[in-house]
């Protein structure tokens, strides 16, 4: 790394803030890409990239795999190094390591007769411990107040409580500490702790291309070599001005959202007692949840919440074999006996609107439990950790995205589904949905939802009305919340982060799988198939023939 020098001229659309005098630049690679840092990182995870590190096509020659530990399952959280596990007398199960669950399942599948299959599978399910405390799992209970129409209470806390048992979860801060500080993790050198802006120099203005050093050291960051100068000619016209470098967005760690959060913590006063060499960094957290039906028949369901770290490449996060997802909690459904408990308390069965309120409230109460005081202290002041690479950092966890389908987004934001303003991100009215994609729609979608003070006052007032005996679907609550399709429930993220200016609606990013592939495109494809069937057998035969002639994905890559 060399002394700071002026950065390349930014594009006209870039803000003046990007054209800093104290930025640090990497050398251009063979494609003309370079990165700009606003502060000096202690470690550059891309300094030692090779082709084998970023490509895994099946026809590539691969070097022998290094003897690195791998996560045996998503549910397993590394608590110590392999040497410590061996010294503690962990079971030796050959290629399964210490994963007893996988060993029992494979032993049942391949080593048992079919006549005893059902009994042995039940025995396996009853003996294996899926959520053991050694892996950071807890089983807790949550209580929530339940309202009754035409029955008034002094406050929400004074209303009768219903307790839901069997909430299996991990503590967010324990999970973060275990993953980030693990020196045996294979991702230990892949974390992008300091965000950057990536640029591309078009071919006409590329400077001398210098290959990035293979060793992961900070010396790979410096100023790009300037292009050679040409002596002017009297007869020749002046050369056209080179196009400016173009901004390239590839991942969370070079996004504007990450850069904005990093700028906020740079402006904060340093915590008393931190040494000057302690690096301050944002820890981006990406949340996902999806209620899944486990069978075609019956009501067996699973509702996991899992979390990714956004400072790891999306190509690593998207690979199932990397086990980059960390399960946080499993949300239980409303128990079957909740109606009996309600009738025992109030002497009558609950209305449908009351049960909807209970489902929304249960989701919010579980998130309130996950966002405990230890995590909120780390959110406010950061947490001082010695990371797996041996560098001491103060990390500030921040939520960037929450990916979910539409019904779960409604639960997260505490909104009414398919109401007047059905979108969880903007205030577009139901009557204007037909104009989607038009210039008028672009203007409407510019009116984003905000967790402002007026919004919070309306929700709190509606909650008081609800526990004063007003119906959830009555006129009193509807008049307060109808214009923005709100629910008389305070979102857990609103309760915890309102004082920090966090807007929960910005976190609800579009979900390609649920909102397009399983929604719009699936409906369109089904309609096209119906049209083909309406044309007769000859058209169906030709359609099948064309599908047979299409090559599979892997055959085109090998």
C-alpha positions in Angstrom: 0.0 0.0 0.0 1.3 3.4 -0.9 0.5 7.0 0.1 -2.9 8.2 -0.7 -3.3 9.9 -4.1 -6.2 11.4 -6.0 -8.6 8.8 -7.3 -9.6 8.4 -10.9 -12.2 11.0 -12.2 -15.6 9.6 -11.3 -18.5 9.4 -13.7 -20.7 12.5 -14.0 -23.5 10.7 -12.2 -21.4 10.0 -9.2 -21.7 12.2 -6.1 -18.9 14.6 -5.2 -18.4 12.6 -2.0 -17.0 9.7 -3.9 -14.1 11.9 -5.3 -12.2 11.8 -2.1 -8.5 12.9 -1.8 -7.6 10.3 0.8 -8.9 7.2 -0.9 -6.9 4.0 -1.4 -6.9 2.3 -4.7 -6.1 -1.3 -5.9 -4.3 -2.1 -9.0 -6.4 -2.8 -12.1 -6.8 -6.5 -12.9 -6.8 -8.0 -16.3 -10.4 -6.9 -16.9 -9.8 -3.3 -16.0 -11.5 -3.5 -12.6 -10.2 -1.7 -9.5 -11.5 -0.9 -6.1 -11.5 2.2 -4.0 -11.4 2.2 -0.2 -12.2 5.2 2.0 -9.9 3.9 4.7 -7.0 1.5 4.9 -8.1 -2.1 5.4 -5.9 -4.4 7.5 -6.7 -7.3 5.2 -7.7 -7.6 1.6 -9.6 -10.9 1.0 -9.3 -10.6 -2.8 -5.5 -10.1 -2.9 -4.8 -13.8 -3.4 -7.6 -14.8 -5.7 -6.8 -17.5 -8.2 -9.0 -19.1 -10.9 -9.5 -22.2 -8.7 -10.8 -20.0 -5.9 -13.6 -18.5 -7.9 -14.5 -21.3 -10.5 -15.8 -24.8 -9.8 -17.0 -26.1 -13.2 -16.8 -29.9 -13.3 -14.4 -30.1 -16.2 -11.8 -27.9 -14.6 -8.6 -29.5 -13.3 -8.6 -29.0 -9.5 -5.6 -29.1 -7.2 -5.6 -31.5 -4.3 -8.0 -30.2 -1.6 -6.3 -28.8 1.4 -6.8 -30.4 4.7 -9.3 -27.9 6.0 -12.2 -28.6 8.3 -15.7 -28.4 6.8 -19.1 -27.8 8.5 -20.8 -31.1 8.8 -24.3 -29.7 8.8 -26.2 -26.4 8.8 -27.4 -27.1 12.4 -23.9 -27.6 13.7 -22.0 -24.6 15.1 -18.3 -24.9 15.6 -17.5 -24.3 19.3 -13.8 -25.3 19.3 -11.0 -26.5 17.1 -10.8 -30.1 15.8 -7.9 -30.7 18.1 -9.9 -29.8 21.1 -12.8 -31.9 20.0 -10.5 -34.9 19.7 -9.1 -34.3 23.1 -12.5 -34.2 24.6 -13.3 -37.7 23.4 -15.8 -36.9 20.7 -17.2 -40.0 18.9 -15.2 -41.1 15.9 -17.5 -41.9 13.0 -15.1 -42.1 10.1 -16.2 -39.8 7.2 -19.1 -38.4 9.3 -16.7 -36.8 11.8 -18.7 -36.1 15.0 -22.1 -35.7 13.2 -24.1 -38.5 14.8 -27.3 -37.4 13.1 -26.0 -38.0 9.6 -24.4 -41.3 10.7 -27.7 -42.7 12.1 -29.7 -41.6 9.0 -27.3 -43.2 6.5 -27.0 -46.3 8.7 -30.8 -46.6 8.7 -31.1 -46.0 4.9 -28.4 -48.4 3.7 -27.9 -50.9 6.5 -31.4 -52.0 7.5 -34.0 -54.2 6.0 -37.3 -52.7 4.7 -39.4 -54.7 7.2 -38.1 -52.8 10.1 -37.9 -49.4 8.3 -40.7 -47.7 10.1 -39.7 -48.8 13.6 -36.0 -48.0 13.1 -36.8 -44.6 11.6 -39.0 -43.7 14.6 -36.2 -45.0 16.9 -33.7 -42.7 15.1 -36.0 -39.7 15.4 -36.5 -40.3 19.1 -32.8 -40.8 20.0 -31.0 -38.1 17.9 -30.6 -34.7 19.5 -31.2 -32.1 16.8 -31.1 -29.0 19.0 -28.5 -29.7 21.7 -27.2 -26.9 24.1 -23.6 -27.6 23.0 -24.5 -26.2 19.6 -26.0 -23.1 21.1 -29.7 -24.1 21.0 -32.3 -23.0 23.6 -35.9 -23.9 24.0 -37.9 -21.0 25.4 -41.5 -19.8 25.8 -43.1 -16.5 24.8 -46.2 -14.9 26.3 -48.5 -12.5 24.5 -51.5 -10.5 25.6 -54.9 -11.5 24.0 -57.6 -8.9 23.6 -61.4 -9.5 23.9 -64.0 -7.4 22.1 -66.1 -5.3 24.4 -63.8 -6.0 27.3 -61.5 -3.1 28.4 -58.1 -3.3 30.1 -56.0 -0.6 31.7 -53.1 -1.4 29.4 -51.8 -4.0 27.0 -49.8 -5.6 29.8 -52.9 -5.9 32.0 -54.7 -8.2 29.5 -54.6 -12.0 30.1 -51.5 -13.7 28.7 -51.3 -16.8 26.6 -48.0 -18.7 26.7 -46.6 -20.5 23.7 -44.0 -23.2 24.5 -41.4 -24.9 22.4 -39.7 -22.0 20.6 -36.3 -23.4 19.6 -33.7 -20.7 18.9 -30.2 -19.5 19.2 -29.0 -16.2 20.7 -27.9 -13.9 17.9 -24.9 -12.6 19.6 -23.6 -16.0 20.6 -24.0 -17.1 16.9 -22.1 -14.1 15.7 -19.2 -14.5 18.1 -18.8 -18.2 17.4 -18.7 -17.8 13.6 -16.6 -14.6 13.4 -14.0 -15.6 16.0 -13.5 -19.2 14.7 -9.9 -19.6 13.5 -10.6 -23.0 12.0 -13.3 -21.7 9.6 -12.6 -22.0 5.9 -14.1 -18.5 5.5 -11.6 -16.9 7.9 -9.8 -15.0 5.1 -12.9 -14.3 2.9 -14.6 -11.7 5.0 -14.8 -8.2 3.5 -14.6 -6.1 6.6 -14.1 -2.8 4.9 -16.5 -1.9 2.1 -15.3 -0.5 -1.2 -16.4 1.0 -4.5 -15.6 -1.1 -7.5 -14.9 0.6 -10.9 -14.3 -0.6 -14.4 -12.1 1.3 -16.9 -13.5 0.9 -20.4 -11.0 -0.5 -22.9 -10.2 2.9 -24.4 -9.0 4.3 -21.2 -7.5 1.3 -19.5 -4.1 2.0 -17.9 -1.2 -0.4 -17.8 -2.6 -3.6 -16.4 -0.7 -5.0 -13.5 -1.6 -8.4 -12.1 -2.7 -8.5 -8.5 0.0 -10.1 -6.3 -0.9 -13.7 -5.3 -0.1 -13.1 -1.6 -3.0 -11.7 0.4 -1.2 -8.6 1.7 -2.2 -4.9 1.9 0.6 -4.0 -0.5 -1.8 -4.8 -3.4 -3.7 -1.6 -2.7 -2.2 1.5 -4.3 -2.9 3.9 -7.2 -3.4 2.6 -10.8 -0.5 3.3 -13.1 -1.3 6.3 -15.3 -1.6 5.8 -19.0 1.5 6.8 -21.1 1.4 10.3 -22.4 1.6 11.1 -26.2 3.2 14.1 -27.7 0.7 16.4 -29.5 0.8 16.6 -33.2 0.0 19.8 -35.2 -1.9 18.0 -37.9 -3.7 15.5 -35.7 -6.9 16.6 -34.0 -7.0 16.5 -30.2 -7.8 13.0 -28.9 -11.3 12.5 -27.5 -11.5 12.6 -23.8 -11.5 9.1 -22.3 -14.7 7.9 -20.7 -14.7 8.0 -17.0 -14.6 4.8 -14.9 -17.9 3.1 -14.5 -19.2 2.0 -11.1 -19.7 -1.8 -10.7 -22.0 -3.3 -8.1 -21.5 -6.9 -7.4 -22.2 -7.7 -3.8 -23.3 -6.4 -0.4 -19.8 -5.2 0.5 -19.6 -2.7 -2.4 -23.2 -1.5 -2.2 -24.2 2.0 -1.3 -26.1 0.7 1.8 -22.9 -0.9 3.2 -20.9 2.2 2.4 -23.5 4.5 4.1 -23.4 2.3 7.3 -19.6 2.3 7.3 -19.6 6.1 7.0 -21.9 6.3 10.0 -19.6 4.3 12.3 -16.6 6.3 11.1 -18.3 9.4 12.3 -19.0 7.9 15.7 -16.6 8.7 18.6 -14.3 5.7 19.3 -15.2 3.6 22.3 -13.1 4.5 25.3 -10.3 1.9 25.9 -10.0 0.8 22.3 -6.5 0.7 21.0 -5.7 2.8 17.9 -5.1 -0.3 15.8 -8.6 -1.7 16.5 -10.4 -1.8 13.3 -14.1 -0.6 13.3 -16.2 -2.5 10.8 -19.9 -3.2 9.9 -21.1 -6.7 10.1 -23.9 -7.0 7.5 -26.6 -9.6 8.4 -29.0 -11.0 5.8 -32.2 -12.6 7.2 -34.4 -15.2 5.5 -37.5 -17.1 6.7 -39.9 -19.4 4.9 -42.9 -21.3 6.3 -42.6 -24.7 4.6 -45.1 -27.6 4.3 -43.3 -30.9 4.8 -45.8 -33.2 3.2 -48.4 -33.3 0.5 -50.9 -34.7 3.0 -51.4 -33.5 6.6 -50.4 -30.3 8.4 -46.7 -30.9 9.1 -44.9 -27.6 8.7 -41.5 -26.1 9.5 -40.9 -22.4 9.8 -37.1 -21.6 10.1 -35.4 -18.3 10.4 -31.8 -18.3 9.1 -29.1 -15.8 8.6 -26.2 -15.1 6.3 -23.2 -12.8 6.7 -23.2 -10.3 3.9 -19.5 -9.7 3.8 -18.9 -13.1 2.2 -19.2 -13.4 -1.5 -22.7 -14.1 -2.9 -21.2 -17.0 -4.8 -20.2 -18.6 -1.5 -23.5 -17.9 0.1 -25.4 -19.3 -2.8 -23.6 -22.7 -2.8 -25.4 -25.2 -0.7 -22.3 -27.3 -0.1 -20.6 -24.3 1.7 -23.2 -24.3 4.5 -23.0 -20.5 4.8 -26.5 -20.3 6.2 -26.9 -20.2 10.0 -30.2 -21.3 11.5 -31.4 -18.9 14.1 -34.9 -20.1 15.2 -37.9 -22.2 14.4 -41.2 -20.4 14.7 -44.0 -22.6 16.1 -47.5 -22.5 14.8 -50.4 -21.4 17.0 -51.2 -24.5 19.1 -54.4 -26.3 18.7 -55.4 -25.6 22.3 -55.3 -21.9 21.9 -59.0 -21.8 21.3 -59.6 -23.8 24.5 -57.3 -21.5 26.5 -59.1 -18.4 25.1 -62.5 -19.9 26.0 -61.3 -20.8 29.5 -60.2 -17.2 30.0 -63.1 -15.3 28.4 -65.9 -17.8 28.3 -66.3 -17.6 24.5 -64.5 -18.8 21.4 -62.1 -16.3 19.6 -63.1 -14.6 16.4 -61.2 -15.1 13.2 -59.7 -11.6 13.5 -58.5 -12.4 17.0 -56.7 -15.5 15.8 -55.0 -13.4 13.0 -53.9 -11.0 15.7 -52.4 -13.8 17.7 -50.4 -15.1 14.7 -49.0 -11.7 14.0 -48.3 -11.1 17.7 -46.5 -14.4 18.1 -44.2 -13.6 15.2 -43.3 -10.2 16.7 -42.8 -11.6 20.2 -40.3 -14.2 19.0 -38.3 -11.5 17.2 -38.4 -9.4 20.4 -36.9 -12.4 22.2 -34.2 -12.8 19.6 -33.3 -9.1 19.7 -32.3 -9.3 23.3 -30.5 -6.7 25.4 -27.0 -8.2 24.6 -27.6 -7.9 20.9 -29.0 -4.4 21.2 -25.9 -3.4 23.2 -23.7 -4.7 20.4 -25.9 -2.9 17.9 -25.4 0.4 19.7 -21.7 0.2 20.8 -20.3 -2.7 18.7 -18.6 -5.8 20.1 -14.9 -6.1 20.5 -13.7 -9.4 19.0 -10.5 -11.1 18.0 -11.5 -12.4 14.6 -10.5 -15.7 13.1 -7.7 -14.0 11.1 -6.1 -12.8 14.4 -7.0 -9.1 13.9 -8.9 -7.3 16.7 -12.0 -5.5 15.4 -15.0 -3.8 16.9 -18.0 -5.1 14.9 -21.3 -3.3 14.5 -24.0 -5.8 13.4 -26.5 -4.3 11.0 -29.6 -5.8 9.3 -29.5 -5.2 5.5 -32.2 -7.4 4.0 -35.0 -9.7 5.1 -36.0 -12.1 2.2 -39.4 -13.7 2.6 -42.6 -14.3 0.6 -45.4 -11.8 0.7 -47.4 -13.3 3.6 -44.3 -13.2 5.8 -43.4 -9.7 4.7 -46.8 -8.7 6.0 -46.0 -10.3 9.4 -42.5 -8.6 9.6 -43.9 -5.2 8.8 -47.2 -5.7 10.7 -49.4 -4.8 7.7 -52.7 -5.9 6.4 -52.4 -8.2 3.4 -53.9 -7.2 0.1 -55.4 -4.1 1.6 -55.6 -0.6 0.3 -51.8 -0.2 0.2 -50.7 -3.8 -0.4 -47.0 -3.2 -1.1 -44.7 -3.6 2.0 -42.2 -1.0 0.6 -44.3 1.8 -0.9 -47.8 3.4 -0.6 -49.1 2.5 -4.1 -52.9 2.0 -3.9 -54.7 -1.1 -4.9 -56.6 0.8 -7.7 -53.3 1.8 -9.3 -51.8 -1.8 -9.5 -52.9 -2.1 -13.1 -50.5 0.8 -14.0 -47.5 -1.2 -12.9 -44.5 -0.4 -15.1 -45.8 2.9 -16.4 -44.1 6.3 -15.8 -47.0 7.2 -13.4 -46.2 4.0 -11.4 -42.6 5.1 -11.0 -43.7 8.3 -9.4 -46.1 6.5 -7.1 -43.5 4.0 -6.0 -41.2 6.9 -5.0 -43.5 7.4 -2.0 -41.7 4.9 0.3 -43.1 3.7 3.5 -41.4 5.2 6.5 -41.3 4.4 10.2 -41.8 8.0 11.1 -43.2 9.4 14.3 -46.7 9.9 12.8 -46.8 6.2 11.9 -45.8 5.1 15.4 -48.4 7.4 17.0 -51.2 5.8 14.9 -50.1 2.3 15.7 -49.8 2.9 19.5 -53.3 4.6 19.5 -54.8 1.6 17.6 -53.2 -0.8 20.1 -54.8 1.1 23.0 -58.2 1.0 21.2 -57.8 -2.8 20.7 -57.3 -3.4 24.4 -60.1 -1.0 25.3 -62.6 -3.5 23.8 -62.8 -2.3 20.2 -63.0 -4.9 17.5 -59.8 -5.5 15.3 -62.0 -5.1 12.2 -64.2 -2.3 13.7 -64.5 1.3 12.5 -62.4 2.9 15.2 -59.2 1.0 14.4 -60.0 1.0 10.6 -60.2 4.8 10.6 -56.8 5.1 12.2 -54.9 2.5 10.1 -56.8 2.0 6.8 -55.0 4.7 4.8 -51.6 2.9 5.1 -52.9 -0.6 5.6 -51.3 -0.9 9.0 -52.2 -3.4 11.8 -52.7 -2.7 15.5 -49.4 -4.4 16.2 -46.0 -2.9 16.8 -43.3 -4.6 14.7 -40.4 -6.0 16.8 -38.0 -4.1 14.5 -40.0 -0.9 15.1 -39.8 -1.4 18.9 -36.1 -2.2 19.0 -34.7 0.1 16.2 -37.0 3.1 16.0 -34.6 5.2 18.2 -31.8 4.5 15.7 -33.6 5.7 12.6 -33.9 2.2 11.2 -36.7 1.8 8.6 -38.0 -1.8 8.6 -39.7 -1.4 5.2 -36.3 -0.8 3.5 -35.2 -4.2 4.7 -38.0 -6.1 2.8 -36.3 -6.5 -0.5 -38.0 -8.2 -3.5 -37.7 -12.0 -3.5 -37.1 -13.3 -7.0 -38.1 -16.9 -6.3 -41.4 -16.2 -4.5 -42.4 -13.0 -6.3 -41.5 -14.0 -9.9 -40.4 -17.6 -10.4 -43.2 -19.1 -8.2 -45.6 -16.3 -8.9 -45.7 -14.4 -12.2 -43.6 -16.7 -14.3 -45.2 -19.9 -13.0 -48.7 -18.5 -13.8 -47.6 -17.4 -17.2 -46.0 -20.8 -18.0 -49.1 -22.7 -16.9 -51.2 -20.5 -19.2 -48.9 -21.2 -22.1 -49.1 -24.9 -21.5 -52.9 -24.7 -21.4 -52.8 -22.9 -24.8 -50.7 -25.7 -26.2 -53.0 -28.4 -25.0 -55.9 -26.6 -26.6 -54.2 -26.8 -30.0 -54.3 -30.6 -30.0 -51.9 -33.6 -29.9 -49.8 -32.5 -32.9 -48.7 -29.3 -31.2 -48.0 -31.1 -27.9 -45.8 -33.6 -29.8 -43.8 -30.8 -31.5 -43.5 -29.0 -28.1 -42.1 -32.1 -26.5 -39.7 -32.7 -29.4 -38.2 -29.2 -29.0 -37.7 -29.8 -25.3 -35.9 -33.1 -26.0 -33.6 -31.3 -28.4 -32.6 -28.7 -25.8 -29.3 -29.4 -24.1 -29.0 -29.6 -20.3 -27.1 -26.9 -18.5 -24.0 -29.0 -17.6 -23.7 -30.5 -21.1 -23.2 -27.0 -22.5 -20.4 -26.3 -20.0 -18.3 -29.4 -20.5 
